[in-house]
């Protein structure tokens, strides 16, 4: 990160709730929305099982104004206040010290073919409760401009990579519930797209078979055997063969059934799907990268990391080796994008989402008496 900037420096909070639907991440940064990025703090809150169940009941429903969904949305938004106040308290800060909040919300439905994406979260109510400007509904403008509405984090990945002066091209792979990659080349070359499933299907499988939330370190997968027939059918998916830009919903591969397999073989097969689809995505980029840096929960899965390195023959490292916080990066990214939106700078691009032109995204909710 650059130590100084000629631009105004903003104090921003980013709120992220991923497709795994396991909790809320909140990151506090200083940034000018361009080159200067200073991470300050990070907090995470895990959802209790009952609320996670309520969130999952909203999946794939498009009637977001139904009373039951509105009730879940209000509870979800109220939980953002709790983690924001915890973040500020732990850093001896007040709400008024924050210039803007980037509120991603919880994606419950994503269908680029119908230009429809739904992120639960009432940004206007959150702004009024906190007395802080909030940027929310960040994906809708991109879809209105012909984009896929995802992925959005590439602009932040690119800023981090360029500040680190890494040898280009580089790929940053974000393995959350869904996996996506950012390819950063020379000049302004930037590509991003969802490659396929990430952790969500593995987590759901492990939960159904063992009651645990995830495959710790990929141990279950490492003891199982990949079902080649199921993997082959998965790899023939039209989505995987399509050219970028492209994006996915959490449930787009739910037709893949491993129910007849043992718990180890099921985990191994689902993990192989994640690894193979990421590797295929990397090969679709204009040029093979010098290295791959992995962020998100998937970087802790040794079976995924080793599988990628074996398939691609490239160094595959955790972003933590660059002193980046792989747990905080998505939340930091939405803080960064909120500042870009305030500054009138684009957050999505033709080669990341397929929008017609670089697009400024997000709706600004401004509390009474607070200047932009």
SEPA-969499 format. One record per residue (C-alpha): residue in three letters; x, y, z. Coordinates in steps of 0.25 Angstrom, whole numbers, plus 5000, padded with zeros to 4 digits. Layout:
% SEPA-969499
ALAXYZ;...
END
This chain:
% SEPA-969499
UNK500050005000;UNK500550144997;UNK500850225010;UNK500250355005;UNK499250404995;UNK498950534988;UNK497450494989;UNK496550505001;UNK496650385011;UNK495350325016;UNK495150245028;UNK494250125023;UNK493550005028;UNK493249885019;UNK492149785022;UNK492149645015;UNK491349525017;UNK491749415007;UNK491049305000;UNK491349205011;UNK490349285020;UNK491149265032;UNK491249405038;UNK491649545036;UNK493049605033;UNK493349745037;UNK494649815032;UNK495149955036;UNK496150025026;UNK496650155022;UNK496650185007;UNK496650284996;UNK495850184987;UNK497050174977;UNK498450134982;UNK498550164997;UNK497950055005;UNK498250035020;UNK497549925027;UNK497249955042;UNK496349845048;UNK495449735045;UNK494349655053;UNK493449545050;UNK492149495056;UNK491649345053;UNK490149335051;UNK489449245061;UNK488949115055;UNK487449165056;UNK487749295048;UNK488549225038;UNK487349135035;UNK486449255034;UNK487449315024;UNK487449185016;UNK485949195015;UNK486049315007;UNK486949254996;UNK486449264982;UNK485249334986;UNK484949464978;UNK483749514986;UNK484749594995;UNK483649685000;UNK482849565006;UNK482649585021;UNK483449465025;UNK484649515017;UNK484549655021;UNK484649605036;UNK485849525033;UNK486449645025;UNK486249745037;UNK486849645047;UNK488049625038;UNK488249775036;UNK488149795052;UNK489249695053;UNK490149785045;UNK489949895055;UNK490449795066;UNK491749765059;UNK492049905055;UNK491949955069;UNK492849845074;UNK493849885063;UNK493850025067;UNK493850005082;UNK495149915080;UNK495850025073;UNK495450135082;UNK494550205071;UNK493150265070;UNK492150245059;UNK492450395055;UNK493850355052;UNK493350265040;UNK493250335026;UNK492450225019;UNK492050085020;UNK492049985009;UNK490849885012;UNK490849765003;UNK489649695009;UNK489349545007;UNK489149494993;UNK487949404993;UNK487749394978;UNK488649424966;UNK488149404952;UNK488949484942;UNK488149424930;UNK486949504936;UNK487749624940;UNK487249594955;UNK488149594967;UNK487649604982;UNK488449644994;UNK487649645006;UNK487949765015;UNK487249905017;UNK488350005015;UNK487450125017;UNK487050075031;UNK488450045034;UNK488950185031;UNK487850245039;UNK488150155051;UNK489650185051;UNK489650325046;UNK490650285036;UNK490650295020;UNK490350155015;UNK490650105000;UNK489749974998;UNK489149894986;UNK490449904979;UNK490149804968;UNK488849854962;UNK489549964954;UNK490449874947;UNK489349784943;UNK488549904938;UNK489849924929;UNK489849784923;UNK490749724934;UNK490649594941;UNK490649664955;UNK491849584959;UNK492949564963;UNK493249704969;UNK494549684977;UNK495449684965;UNK495649844966;UNK496149824980;UNK497049704977;UNK497649784966;UNK498049904975;UNK498649804985;UNK499449734975;UNK499949864968;UNK500349924982;UNK501149794985;UNK501849804972;UNK501749654969;UNK502249594956;UNK501049604946;UNK500249534942;UNK499649484955;UNK498349414959;UNK497649434972;UNK496649324975;UNK495549354984;UNK495049224990;UNK493749254998;UNK492449184996;UNK492649204981;UNK494049214975;UNK494549334966;UNK495849374960;UNK496449514957;UNK497549514946;UNK498349644947;UNK499249664935;UNK500149784930;UNK499549924929;UNK498149924932;UNK497849774928;UNK496849724938;UNK495949604937;UNK495049534947;UNK493949424947;UNK493349314955;UNK494049184952;UNK493049094959;UNK492749034973;UNK493649074985;UNK493349024999;UNK491849034999;UNK491548894994;UNK492748835002;UNK492248895015;UNK490748855012;UNK491248715010;UNK492148705022;UNK491048765031;UNK489948665026;UNK490948545029;UNK491648595041;UNK490948715047;UNK492248795046;UNK492248925038;UNK493448895028;UNK494448795024;UNK495648845034;UNK496848855025;UNK496248765015;UNK496548635023;UNK495248565020;UNK495448585005;UNK496948545006;UNK496448405011;UNK495348385000;UNK495448344986;UNK494948434974;UNK493748374967;UNK494248394952;UNK492848384946;UNK492248494954;UNK493448584952;UNK493448564937;UNK491948594937;UNK492248724945;UNK493348764936;UNK492448754923;UNK491548864929;UNK491348974919;UNK491649084929;UNK493049034931;UNK493349034916;UNK492749174914;UNK493649284912;UNK493749394923;UNK493149484928;UNK492149394935;UNK491649384949;UNK490949274957;UNK489849264968;UNK490249174980;UNK489249064976;UNK489549054961;UNK490148924963;UNK489148864972;UNK488848754961;UNK490148694964;UNK489848574974;UNK490848504982;UNK489848444992;UNK490148304989;UNK491648324992;UNK492348305005;UNK492648425013;UNK494048425009;UNK493848394995;UNK492748504994;UNK493648605000;UNK494748564991;UNK493848574979;UNK493348714982;UNK494748764986;UNK495248714972;UNK494048794965;UNK494548914972;UNK496048894969;UNK495748854954;UNK494848974951;UNK495849074957;UNK496949014949;UNK496049014936;UNK495749164939;UNK497249194940;UNK497549124927;UNK496449214921;UNK497149344924;UNK498049414913;UNK499349364919;UNK499749274930;UNK500049344943;UNK501449344950;UNK500749304962;UNK499349284969;UNK499049344982;UNK497749294990;UNK496849364999;UNK495549325006;UNK495349205014;UNK495849105003;UNK497249145006;UNK497249065019;UNK496848945011;UNK498148875008;UNK497448774999;UNK496948894990;UNK498348964991;UNK499148834987;UNK498148794976;UNK498348934970;UNK499848934970;UNK499848794964;UNK498848824953;UNK499448954949;UNK500948934952;UNK501049074958;UNK501349134972;UNK499949134979;UNK500149214992;UNK499149275003;UNK499049425002;UNK499449425017;UNK500949405011;UNK500749555006;UNK500349605019;UNK498849615014;UNK497749565023;UNK497049455015;UNK495849455024;UNK495649605023;UNK495949635009;UNK494549625003;UNK493949725014;UNK495149815012;UNK494849814997;UNK493449865000;UNK493949975008;UNK494950014997;UNK493750004987;UNK492850094995;UNK493950204995;UNK494150184980;UNK492650204979;UNK492650334987;UNK493850384978;UNK493050344965;UNK494050234961;UNK493550104955;UNK493549974963;UNK493149874951;UNK493749864937;UNK493449794924;UNK494549684926;UNK494049664941;UNK492549654940;UNK492249684925;UNK491649824927;UNK491649914915;UNK492550014921;UNK493250034934;UNK492150054944;UNK491950124957;UNK491050044966;UNK490350054979;UNK489250134985;UNK489550244995;UNK488750255008;UNK489050385015;UNK488650405029;UNK487950535032;UNK488950645036;UNK490150575030;UNK490850635018;UNK491350545007;
END
